[in-house]
């Protein structure tokens, strides 16, 4: 039994150090890669026909700015349509959206609520419509005027609509107000780091990327080949895994930006984080074995690497591994093996500290006050509690409006 504990503690330490070094490698690479904001627009003879879906559930109070931002894009108005998917709404979302200038599709299906089922329903209904590209924008978000133009620039640069590629724009959080609130600052910095340290470097070298659920575009050619049937609470990540298994890459278009409004308080953010944690853990248990198997059988190392990436979707896993290894080293590991555990854990902690420093200083475009580091442990504990709640059976899978 003692030997098993020794090996288990050492395995945890090795896993923590490798994983921490891995994400730090991408963080350093991403921080050194230039943001391609100066890319010249390409000449487009025929703009792709786009249908912009805005899935919404009880969003009457916040959907108008989203619709206006989409209608105000610098893209030929005759070449895109805006459709609000009013899913099981009990308020005036449909009426408000129609008055704001959007087409409205009303969905009533109380047995299968949620964003994933709503999108699958909308894609099926749109099958007979003439469009080349489908864009997904959340009802609590606003797009920059150049969003669609930047996406179509990338489409043309990659060979046109006949190329099987899905496009993910840069998805940021817009602060609710100018404030020094630590929770808001940590959330914004974390999201910026995800863009700069994960999507940017992985896309540049052609590795598998997940979708972010907001600001992504799917060509009709891809939808015909891989229909959108993802109905889990993390429908975006689920569909991205399906795309990866079918050999379809997700291209990150950093110049195409969409910004979601921030939640106002920790209490408002908690249900959303709980739903995400529950969904992503379920996806891990289902998808990782399949990705590893397919990667080995097909000799596709990118799928194997993608499975490893999916495990590290939550950076807190590395902290759990580090703490678990330290606990075993102190209480159970033989004296002659403790030094190995301690050295590996020290490497892991050093890499994690470097990642957090890069996140707060290099990921975003705005200043980050050093005193906010004091609240980092509190932020990590809050996220860890949400993950623990999801693992112990407390799951929130219904699509409810997040207060903002």
VEXGU-49286 format. One line per field, with one value per residue (C-alpha): x, y, z; residue in three letters; chain. Coordinates in Angstrom, 1 decimal. Layout:
BEGIN
xx = [X/...]
yy = [Y/...]
zz = [Z/...]
resn = [ALA/...]
chain = [A/...]
//
This chain:
BEGIN
xx = [0.0/2.8/4.4/1.2/0.8/4.4/3.8/0.5/2.0/4.9/2.4/0.4/3.6/4.7/1.3/1.2/4.7/4.1/0.7/1.8/4.9/2.6/0.2/3.1/4.7/1.7/1.3/4.8/4.3/1.0/2.4/5.2/3.0/1.9/-1.8/-2.6/-4.7/-2.9/-3.8/-5.0/-8.5/-8.6/-10.7/-14.0/-15.9/-18.9/-19.6/-20.8/-24.5/-24.6/-27.4/-26.7/-28.4/-29.0/-30.3/-32.2/-34.2/-36.0/-33.6/-36.1/-34.1/-30.7/-31.2/-31.7/-28.0/-27.0/-29.3/-28.3/-24.6/-25.2/-27.3/-24.6/-21.8/-19.7/-21.0/-23.4/-26.9/-28.4/-25.9/-26.8/-30.0/-30.5/-32.6/-33.4/-34.2/-36.7/-36.5/-39.2/-39.5/-42.0/-41.3/-41.5/-38.2/-39.8/-41.7/-38.8/-36.4/-38.9/-39.3/-35.5/-35.3/-34.6/-36.4/-37.8/-38.2/-40.2/-39.4/-41.7/-40.3/-40.3/-39.1/-35.9/-34.9/-31.5/-29.1/-27.8/-31.3/-32.3/-29.4/-29.9/-33.5/-32.6/-30.0/-32.5/-35.1/-32.6/-31.6/-33.8/-32.6/-29.9/-26.8/-23.1/-22.1/-24.0/-22.8/-23.7/-23.9/-25.1/-28.0/-25.9/-23.1/-22.2/-20.0/-17.5/-18.5/-15.8/-16.7/-18.2/-15.7/-12.8/-14.3/-14.9/-11.3/-10.1/-12.5/-11.1/-7.5/-8.0/-9.5/-13.2/-16.3/-15.4/-12.7/-14.0/-13.0/-15.0/-14.2/-14.0/-13.8/-12.2/-14.6/-14.0/-15.8/-16.8/-16.5/-19.9/-18.4/-15.1/-14.2/-11.4/-13.6/-11.3/-13.8/-14.5/-10.8/-9.9/-12.7/-11.7/-8.0/-8.8/-10.9/-8.2/-5.6/-7.7/-7.8/-4.1/-2.5/-4.7/-6.6/-3.9/-0.9/-2.9/-4.5/-1.2/0.4/-2.7/-3.7/-7.3/-9.3/-12.6/-15.5/-16.4/-20.2/-20.2/-18.8/-18.2/-19.2/-19.9/-19.9/-22.9/-20.5/-19.4/-23.0/-24.0/-21.0/-21.3/-24.8/-25.1/-26.7/-25.0/-27.5/-25.5/-25.0/-21.5/-22.9/-20.0/-17.2/-19.2/-19.6/-15.9/-14.9/-17.2/-15.5/-12.0/-13.0/-14.1/-10.9/-12.4/-10.3/-11.4/-9.6/-9.2/-9.8/-8.5/-9.5/-13.2/-14.2/-17.4/-17.8/-20.3/-21.5/-20.1/-22.1/-22.4/-21.8/-20.3/-23.8/-24.9/-21.9/-22.2/-25.0/-23.3/-20.0/-21.7/-23.5/-20.3/-18.3/-20.9/-21.1/-17.3/-16.7/-19.4/-17.8/-14.4/-15.6/-17.3/-15.0/-11.4/-11.4/-12.8/-10.3/-7.4/-8.6/-9.3/-6.0/-4.0/-5.9/-5.6/-2.1/-3.3/-1.2/-3.3/-6.3/-4.2/-2.9/-6.4/-7.5/-4.7/-5.8/-9.4/-8.1/-6.4/-9.5/-9.7/-6.4/-7.5/-6.9/-3.1/-3.5/-5.5/-2.7/0.0/-1.8/-2.6/1.0/2.2/-0.2/0.9/4.5/4.1/1.9/2.5/5.6/8.9/11.6/13.9/11.1/9.9/12.6/11.4/7.8/8.9/11.1/8.3/5.7/8.1/8.4/4.7/4.0/6.7/5.1/1.6/2.9/4.5/1.3/-0.8/1.8/1.6/-2.2/-2.4/0.3/0.3/-3.0/-5.3/-4.9/-5.7/-3.8/-4.0/-3.3/-0.9/-3.0/-5.6/-3.3/-4.3/-7.7/-6.5/-6.8/-10.4/-11.2/-9.6/-11.6/-14.9/-14.2/-13.1/-16.3/-18.3/-16.4/-16.7/-20.5/-20.8/-18.8/-20.8/-24.1/-25.3/-25.9/-27.8/-28.6/-31.6/-31.1/-31.7/-30.9/-27.7/-28.2/-26.0]
yy = [0.0/2.4/1.7/2.5/5.8/6.7/6.1/7.9/11.0/11.0/10.6/13.6/15.7/14.7/15.5/18.9/19.9/18.8/20.4/23.7/23.8/23.1/26.0/28.3/27.4/28.5/31.6/32.7/31.9/33.8/36.8/37.1/36.7/40.0/40.8/40.9/44.1/45.7/43.1/44.7/44.0/41.7/42.6/40.7/40.6/38.8/39.0/35.7/35.6/35.5/34.6/35.9/33.9/35.5/32.8/34.4/33.4/36.1/38.9/41.7/44.1/43.6/42.4/45.8/46.9/43.5/43.7/47.3/46.4/43.6/45.7/48.4/46.2/47.4/44.8/45.1/45.1/43.1/40.3/39.4/38.6/38.9/36.2/36.2/32.7/33.4/30.1/29.3/33.0/34.1/37.9/40.3/39.2/38.3/41.6/43.8/42.0/42.5/46.2/46.5/45.3/41.6/38.6/36.5/32.7/31.6/28.2/26.5/23.2/23.0/19.4/20.3/23.9/25.3/27.1/23.9/22.5/26.0/26.3/22.8/23.7/26.9/25.3/22.7/25.3/27.4/24.5/25.7/29.4/30.8/31.5/30.8/31.4/31.2/33.4/33.0/36.1/35.9/38.2/39.8/40.8/43.5/43.0/45.5/47.1/45.1/41.7/40.1/41.8/40.4/36.9/37.1/38.4/35.2/33.1/34.5/34.3/30.6/29.8/30.7/29.0/25.7/25.1/23.2/25.6/27.0/30.5/31.8/35.5/37.1/36.8/39.3/40.6/44.2/45.5/46.6/49.9/51.6/50.2/48.7/45.7/42.7/40.1/41.9/42.5/38.9/37.7/40.1/39.2/35.4/35.7/37.8/35.2/32.5/34.4/35.4/32.4/29.6/30.5/32.7/30.4/27.2/28.6/29.9/26.4/24.5/22.8/21.9/24.7/24.7/27.0/29.7/29.7/33.4/35.1/31.9/31.3/28.0/27.8/26.0/23.5/22.4/22.3/20.0/17.7/17.9/18.9/20.8/18.3/19.4/19.7/19.7/22.8/23.2/22.8/24.9/22.7/19.5/20.6/21.6/18.1/16.7/18.9/17.8/14.1/14.9/16.7/20.2/22.9/26.0/29.1/31.9/35.3/37.8/40.9/39.9/40.9/40.4/41.6/40.3/42.3/41.3/39.9/42.5/40.3/37.0/35.8/36.5/34.7/31.6/29.8/30.3/29.0/26.0/25.1/25.4/23.3/20.6/20.5/20.5/17.7/15.6/16.3/15.3/11.9/11.3/12.8/12.3/8.4/8.7/11.4/9.4/6.2/8.0/9.8/6.6/4.5/7.3/8.2/11.7/13.3/16.5/14.6/13.1/16.6/17.9/15.4/16.6/20.2/19.4/18.0/21.4/23.4/24.3/25.5/24.7/21.0/21.8/23.3/20.2/17.9/20.0/20.1/16.4/15.6/17.8/16.2/12.7/13.7/15.1/12.4/9.2/9.3/7.7/10.2/9.3/10.1/13.3/15.4/14.3/15.3/18.6/19.5/18.7/20.6/23.6/23.5/23.4/26.3/28.4/27.8/28.6/31.8/32.8/32.1/34.3/37.1/36.9/36.8/39.9/41.9/40.7/39.2/42.3/45.7/47.7/48.2/45.7/47.0/44.9/45.1/42.9/39.9/39.9/38.7/35.9/33.1/34.2/34.1/30.6/29.4/30.6/28.9/25.7/25.7/25.8/22.9/20.9/21.5/20.3/17.1/16.3/16.4/19.9/20.7/23.5/22.6/24.8/27.8/30.7/34.3/35.5/38.8/41.6]
zz = [0.0/0.8/-2.5/-4.3/-2.5/-3.3/-7.0/-7.0/-5.3/-7.8/-10.7/-9.4/-9.1/-12.7/-14.1/-12.3/-13.5/-17.1/-17.3/-15.8/-18.0/-21.0/-20.5/-19.6/-22.9/-24.8/-22.7/-23.4/-27.1/-27.2/-25.4/-27.9/-31.0/-32.5/-32.6/-36.3/-36.1/-39.0/-41.6/-44.8/-46.0/-49.0/-52.1/-52.1/-55.3/-53.9/-50.2/-48.6/-47.7/-43.8/-41.4/-37.9/-35.2/-31.8/-29.4/-26.5/-23.5/-21.6/-22.8/-23.4/-21.2/-22.9/-26.4/-28.2/-28.0/-29.4/-32.4/-33.1/-33.0/-35.5/-37.8/-37.6/-38.9/-41.8/-44.2/-47.1/-45.5/-48.4/-47.7/-44.1/-42.1/-38.4/-36.7/-33.0/-31.7/-28.9/-27.0/-24.5/-23.5/-21.0/-21.5/-24.4/-26.0/-29.4/-29.6/-28.5/-31.0/-33.9/-33.1/-33.1/-36.6/-36.3/-37.7/-34.9/-34.8/-31.8/-30.3/-27.8/-26.6/-22.8/-22.9/-24.6/-23.5/-23.8/-26.2/-27.8/-28.7/-29.8/-32.2/-33.6/-34.2/-35.9/-38.2/-39.2/-40.0/-41.9/-44.2/-47.0/-46.8/-49.1/-46.9/-47.1/-43.5/-40.1/-37.3/-33.6/-31.4/-27.8/-26.8/-24.1/-26.5/-29.0/-32.0/-33.4/-36.8/-38.6/-37.2/-40.3/-42.6/-40.7/-40.8/-44.5/-45.0/-43.4/-45.4/-48.6/-47.4/-46.7/-50.2/-50.0/-48.8/-50.2/-47.6/-44.5/-41.7/-38.8/-37.6/-34.0/-33.3/-30.3/-27.4/-24.6/-21.6/-21.5/-17.9/-16.5/-15.4/-14.9/-11.5/-9.5/-8.5/-8.1/-9.3/-12.5/-13.1/-12.6/-14.9/-17.6/-17.3/-17.3/-20.5/-22.2/-21.3/-22.8/-26.1/-26.1/-24.5/-25.9/-29.1/-30.6/-30.4/-31.0/-34.1/-35.5/-35.4/-36.5/-33.3/-32.3/-30.8/-29.0/-29.8/-27.3/-27.8/-28.9/-32.0/-34.1/-37.7/-39.5/-43.3/-44.8/-46.4/-42.9/-41.6/-44.4/-43.6/-39.8/-38.7/-35.5/-33.1/-29.9/-27.1/-23.9/-21.7/-23.3/-26.9/-28.3/-26.9/-27.8/-31.4/-31.5/-30.4/-33.2/-35.7/-34.6/-34.9/-38.5/-39.3/-39.5/-37.8/-35.9/-37.0/-34.5/-36.1/-33.5/-35.4/-35.3/-31.9/-29.9/-26.3/-23.7/-20.8/-17.4/-14.6/-11.8/-8.8/-7.7/-6.9/-10.5/-12.0/-9.8/-11.7/-15.0/-13.8/-12.2/-15.4/-17.4/-14.9/-14.9/-18.7/-19.3/-16.8/-18.5/-21.9/-20.6/-19.4/-22.7/-25.3/-24.0/-24.4/-27.9/-28.9/-27.6/-29.3/-32.7/-32.5/-31.9/-34.5/-37.1/-36.0/-35.6/-32.9/-33.0/-31.6/-28.9/-28.0/-28.1/-25.5/-23.3/-23.9/-23.0/-19.6/-19.0/-19.9/-16.2/-15.0/-11.4/-12.2/-12.0/-8.5/-7.4/-8.6/-7.0/-3.6/-3.8/-4.5/-1.6/0.8/-0.1/0.0/3.5/5.1/3.1/0.9/2.0/3.0/0.1/-2.4/-0.9/-2.5/-6.0/-5.2/-3.7/-6.6/-9.2/-7.2/-6.9/-10.7/-11.0/-8.7/-10.4/-13.8/-12.4/-10.8/-14.1/-16.0/-13.6/-13.9/-17.7/-17.5/-15.5/-17.3/-20.9/-21.8/-21.8/-23.3/-20.1/-16.9/-14.1/-10.6/-8.6/-5.4/-7.1/-6.8/-3.1/-4.2/-6.5/-3.8/-3.2/-6.9/-7.2/-4.2/-5.7/-9.0/-7.2/-5.2/-8.4/-9.8/-6.6/-6.6/-10.2/-9.4/-6.3/-8.2/-7.8/-11.5/-13.1/-16.7/-17.4/-19.7/-17.4/-18.0/-16.3/-14.5/-15.7]
resn = [UNK/UNK/UNK/UNK/UNK/UNK/UNK/UNK/UNK/UNK/UNK/UNK/UNK/UNK/UNK/UNK/UNK/UNK/UNK/UNK/UNK/UNK/UNK/UNK/UNK/UNK/UNK/UNK/UNK/UNK/UNK/UNK/UNK/UNK/UNK/UNK/UNK/UNK/UNK/UNK/UNK/UNK/UNK/UNK/UNK/UNK/UNK/UNK/UNK/UNK/UNK/UNK/UNK/UNK/UNK/UNK/UNK/UNK/UNK/UNK/UNK/UNK/UNK/UNK/UNK/UNK/UNK/UNK/UNK/UNK/UNK/UNK/UNK/UNK/UNK/UNK/UNK/UNK/UNK/UNK/UNK/UNK/UNK/UNK/UNK/UNK/UNK/UNK/UNK/UNK/UNK/UNK/UNK/UNK/UNK/UNK/UNK/UNK/UNK/UNK/UNK/UNK/UNK/UNK/UNK/UNK/UNK/UNK/UNK/UNK/UNK/UNK/UNK/UNK/UNK/UNK/UNK/UNK/UNK/UNK/UNK/UNK/UNK/UNK/UNK/UNK/UNK/UNK/UNK/UNK/UNK/UNK/UNK/UNK/UNK/UNK/UNK/UNK/UNK/UNK/UNK/UNK/UNK/UNK/UNK/UNK/UNK/UNK/UNK/UNK/UNK/UNK/UNK/UNK/UNK/UNK/UNK/UNK/UNK/UNK/UNK/UNK/UNK/UNK/UNK/UNK/UNK/UNK/UNK/UNK/UNK/UNK/UNK/UNK/UNK/UNK/UNK/UNK/UNK/UNK/UNK/UNK/UNK/UNK/UNK/UNK/UNK/UNK/UNK/UNK/UNK/UNK/UNK/UNK/UNK/UNK/UNK/UNK/UNK/UNK/UNK/UNK/UNK/UNK/UNK/UNK/UNK/UNK/UNK/UNK/UNK/UNK/UNK/UNK/UNK/UNK/UNK/UNK/UNK/UNK/UNK/UNK/UNK/UNK/UNK/UNK/UNK/UNK/UNK/UNK/UNK/UNK/UNK/UNK/UNK/UNK/UNK/UNK/UNK/UNK/UNK/UNK/UNK/UNK/UNK/UNK/UNK/UNK/UNK/UNK/UNK/UNK/UNK/UNK/UNK/UNK/UNK/UNK/UNK/UNK/UNK/UNK/UNK/UNK/UNK/UNK/UNK/UNK/UNK/UNK/UNK/UNK/UNK/UNK/UNK/UNK/UNK/UNK/UNK/UNK/UNK/UNK/UNK/UNK/UNK/UNK/UNK/UNK/UNK/UNK/UNK/UNK/UNK/UNK/UNK/UNK/UNK/UNK/UNK/UNK/UNK/UNK/UNK/UNK/UNK/UNK/UNK/UNK/UNK/UNK/UNK/UNK/UNK/UNK/UNK/UNK/UNK/UNK/UNK/UNK/UNK/UNK/UNK/UNK/UNK/UNK/UNK/UNK/UNK/UNK/UNK/UNK/UNK/UNK/UNK/UNK/UNK/UNK/UNK/UNK/UNK/UNK/UNK/UNK/UNK/UNK/UNK/UNK/UNK/UNK/UNK/UNK/UNK/UNK/UNK/UNK/UNK/UNK/UNK/UNK/UNK/UNK/UNK/UNK/UNK/UNK/UNK/UNK/UNK/UNK/UNK/UNK/UNK/UNK/UNK/UNK/UNK/UNK/UNK/UNK/UNK/UNK/UNK/UNK/UNK/UNK/UNK/UNK/UNK/UNK/UNK/UNK/UNK/UNK/UNK/UNK/UNK/UNK/UNK/UNK/UNK/UNK/UNK/UNK]
chain = [A/A/A/A/A/A/A/A/A/A/A/A/A/A/A/A/A/A/A/A/A/A/A/A/A/A/A/A/A/A/A/A/A/A/A/A/A/A/A/A/A/A/A/A/A/A/A/A/A/A/A/A/A/A/A/A/A/A/A/A/A/A/A/A/A/A/A/A/A/A/A/A/A/A/A/A/A/A/A/A/A/A/A/A/A/A/A/A/A/A/A/A/A/A/A/A/A/A/A/A/A/A/A/A/A/A/A/A/A/A/A/A/A/A/A/A/A/A/A/A/A/A/A/A/A/A/A/A/A/A/A/A/A/A/A/A/A/A/A/A/A/A/A/A/A/A/A/A/A/A/A/A/A/A/A/A/A/A/A/A/A/A/A/A/A/A/A/A/A/A/A/A/A/A/A/A/A/A/A/A/A/A/A/A/A/A/A/A/A/A/A/A/A/A/A/A/A/A/A/A/A/A/A/A/A/A/A/A/A/A/A/A/A/A/A/A/A/A/A/A/A/A/A/A/A/A/A/A/A/A/A/A/A/A/A/A/A/A/A/A/A/A/A/A/A/A/A/A/A/A/A/A/A/A/A/A/A/A/A/A/A/A/A/A/A/A/A/A/A/A/A/A/A/A/A/A/A/A/A/A/A/A/A/A/A/A/A/A/A/A/A/A/A/A/A/A/A/A/A/A/A/A/A/A/A/A/A/A/A/A/A/A/A/A/A/A/A/A/A/A/A/A/A/A/A/A/A/A/A/A/A/A/A/A/A/A/A/A/A/A/A/A/A/A/A/A/A/A/A/A/A/A/A/A/A/A/A/A/A/A/A/A/A/A/A/A/A/A/A/A/A/A/A/A/A/A/A/A/A/A/A/A/A/A/A/A/A/A/A/A/A/A/A/A/A/A/A/A/A/A/A/A/A/A]
//
